[in-house]
Amino acid sequence: MNEWEWQLLEDKTVVDAVDVAGTKVRAGDRVRLRPGKRGDILDMALDGQIATIECLEQDYEGKSHICVVLDDDPGRDMGLLRQPGHRFFFDPDEVEPLPQDKHAAKRARSTTHRILVAGIGNIFLGDDGFGVEVVRRLAHCELPASVRVSDFGIRGFDLAYALQDGYDVTILVDACARGAAAGTVYTIEPDLEALEQPEATQGFVETHGMHPMNVLRMAKGMNAQLKRVFVVGCEPASLGGEEGAMELSSAVEASLDQAVETVRSLIARSLQELDVDAKD
């Protein structure tokens, strides 16, 4: 078991703010690093560096830890993939809060409004490749910097780990059989409190071995802070039969533009709601 997997098993609590020398700091605030005298060469390299707080955590002993990413780190936008070597934890007395004007504070809030759009499906099983094709098209669209679009295919564990990254909104795009005409596009907001109930998994295609609700359940079991989740689904016409197929049916193909616009509309609406909440 690697260090990241051990961290997932730890009993830790995400906190909203931590007091540093009389100043409340939160996720999105910028700080100057002042590591303690621990004789570590890495601490010497980090001393004086400017970083942005990514999250605040409290361990089982009640001790607070500040997780930061360096402002000039080229790997800071890699999401979960950066975690082994790009995130650093410090005690509250090892950081120096930097003053922020109202414009900087607004920018900091906006960078924390992160949205994950995850394409799910198996491109070798006909219409099960719907989610993959939608995110492929979204990758060519102009989207806000706080939105990450990724093709997870059939990699359920990778998606569960990515959900540990604390996204404000997650949009899963997948084939979804609910009995309507082939090509029908659905927008579903699952009840995250009911993930353990059997009916929560009904209506989703399971041929790719990556059931969206099972992935959400797994992520929640790993202490992911699931805030708001949408599923943009499409009624499949064919899953390729016994031999499979690498093409979407004509009905599902015709629905792709609508699905792309549905996802973009959800992104715009979610960011607007997050901005309103931040101002309140």
N, C-alpha and C positions, 0 to 999 in steps of 0.2 A: 504494500500500500504506500503510495507516494504522499508527500507533504500536503498536497491539496486535498486528497481524500481524507487524511486525518483531520484537516480543518473542518471538513463537512460534518464530521462526527462530534465536534466539540459543541458544548452547550454555550452558545453565545447569543447576545441580544443586540439588535440594532437600535441605537439611540438617536434622538433627533438633534441634540446639541450637547456640547461639552464646554465647560468653563475653562478658559486658558488665561490666567493672570487677570481675571476680572472681565474678560471678553468672551461672549458666547460665539463659538465657531460651529458651523454646520457644513454638510456636504455641499460642495460648490465653492466654498470660501478658499482663498489663497493664503498660504502661509510660507514663512521662511524656516527652513529646517535648522535646528540647533541640537544635534545628537549629543547625548551625554558622554562623559569620559569613559568609554568602554574599551578603548584601545583597538577598535575594529577599523581596518583600513577602509572599508566601505563607508563607515560613519564619517571618516575624515573626508572622503570624496563627496559625500552628500551635504556636509556642513556648509551652510550659507545658500544652498540651492532653493529656488522658488518652486513650490508644488501646489497642486490643487487637491483639496480633501475629497476623496471619493466616497468614503463612508465612515461612520463612527460606530464602534462596537464595544460591547461590555462583556467580559468573560464571566465565568461562573463564580468568581471571587468578588465580582462587582467592580473590577478595575477597568477603566476606559482605555481604549486604544484608538488612535487616529490613523486611518489608512489613506495614503496619499499617492498620487502619480506626479512625477516631475513634469513641469510645464514644457521643457525642451526635450522630453523623451520621444523619439520618433515612433515608438511602439505604443503610445498612450491610447490610440484609437483602435487597438486590436481586440477590444472586448475581453472575453474570458481567456483567449489565447495568450494574453500578456501576463497572466497572473503569476507564473513561476518566477519571473525576474523583473517585473516592471511595477509592482505594487510594493510599497514599504509601510511598515507599521511603526508608529512612534507613540511614546507616552505624551500626555498633554503638556508636560513641562519641557518637552523637547521640540516644540514648535513655537514660532512667533507669529501671531496674527498680523496680517498686512491690512492697512486701511483700504476700504473700498468705497468709492463714490457710488451714487445711486445708479449710474449707468453700468458700472462694473458689476454691481449686485444683480442688476437685471440680466446681464450677460451670463453671470454664474448660474442664475436660476434656469435660464433657457438651456444651458448645456446639460443640466441634470434631467431635463424632460426627455428621456430617451425612449424610443419606440423600437421594438424588434419586430420585423416582418419575416416570418419563417415559412419557407416553402417546404411542403412535406409530400412525399410520394415516390413511387417506383416508375421510372420512365419506361421500363420494359413491360408494364402491365396496362397498356392502353390508357384509358381515362384516369388511371391512378396517377399519371404524370401531370395532372392539372396544376397542382400547387407549384411544382418545379417550373413549369412554363410561365406561370403568372409572375413569379419572382424574377425569372430571366428577363421578362419584359420590363418589370419595375426597375431593374438594375440600369436600364437605359433612360429612365425618367429623371427629371430634376426634382430631388427631394431635399428636405431640410437636413442639415448636417447632423442633427440629433437622431436621425432615423437610420437604423441598420437593416439592410435587406440581405438575407442569406438563404441559400439553398441547402437544407439539411437532408434532403432525400429520404433515406431510410435510417438515418443515424440518430436514433432516439436518445441514446445516452449523451451524445454531443449536444442535443437540444436541451436536455435536462440540465446539463452543466451550464450551458449558456444562460439559462433562466436564473442562475445564481447571481447574475450580474446586476440584478435590481432594476430591471426596466419598469418604467411607469406604465407602459401599455405594451402588450404582446398581441400580435395579429398572426394567427396560424392560418395558412392557406392550404386546403386539402380537399380531395374528393369526399363527398358527403352524400350518402344514399338515404333520402328521407321520403321517397315514394312519389315525388313530383316528376314532371316531364324532364327528360334528359336535357342537360344544359341549363337548368334552373340554378340561379346563383342565390345562395343563402348568406345571411349575416346572423351569426349566433353568438350570444354572450353567455357562456356557461356559468352556472352557479358554482363558484369556487369552494363554497362551504359544503357542497354536496358531492364532492369528487369521489368519496368512498361508497356512494350508493350505486348499485348495479345499473340503474336506468341512466346514469350519467354517460355511459359509453354507447348508448343506443344511437344508431344512425350513421356511425362513422365507418369508413372502409378500413378493414384490418389486414388486407392482403399483403401490405408492405411491412407488416410486423411493427409498425410504429403508430399505435393508436394515440391520437392527440390527448385524450383524457388520461390515458395511462401515463403519458409523459408528464402531464401536469401533476398527476398524483405523485409520481416519482420525484419531481422537482420539489414539490411541497414537503415530501418526506425528508428531503435533504436541506430543509430550512430555507428554501427560496422564498423571498418576499413577493408573492404573486399579487399584484395590485389590481390590474384590470386586463382581462383577456377576451379577445374576439376570435371567432373562427369564421373565415370567409370560405364557404364550401360551394361545391358544384355537383349537381346530380349527374352521376356517370351513366353512360349508355352501355359501355362495354369495358371490361377489365382485361381484355385480350384473350380470354379463353385459356385452354390448356397449354397452348404454345406461346402465349403472350403476344404482345404487339408494341411497337415503338411509336405508334401514331395515335393522336387523340381522335375520337370520333368527330364527325362534322358538327354535331350538336354542341359538344363541349368546346371545340375549336371556335365556334361562333360566339361563345360566351366569354372568351378571354378578355376582350376589350372592356366588357361590363365589369368583370372581376377586378381588372386593374383600376378602373375608376372607383369601384367600391372601396378598395384598399386605400387609394389616395384620399377619398372623402373621409374615411375613418381616421387617417393620419391628421388631416387638417382639423377635423372636429376635436380630436383628442388633444392636440397641441393648444387649441383655443381654450378648451376647458381647463387644461393645466395652467395656462397663463392666468386665467380668472382665479383659480384656486391660489396661485402664488401671490397675486395682488391682495387677496383677502387675508 
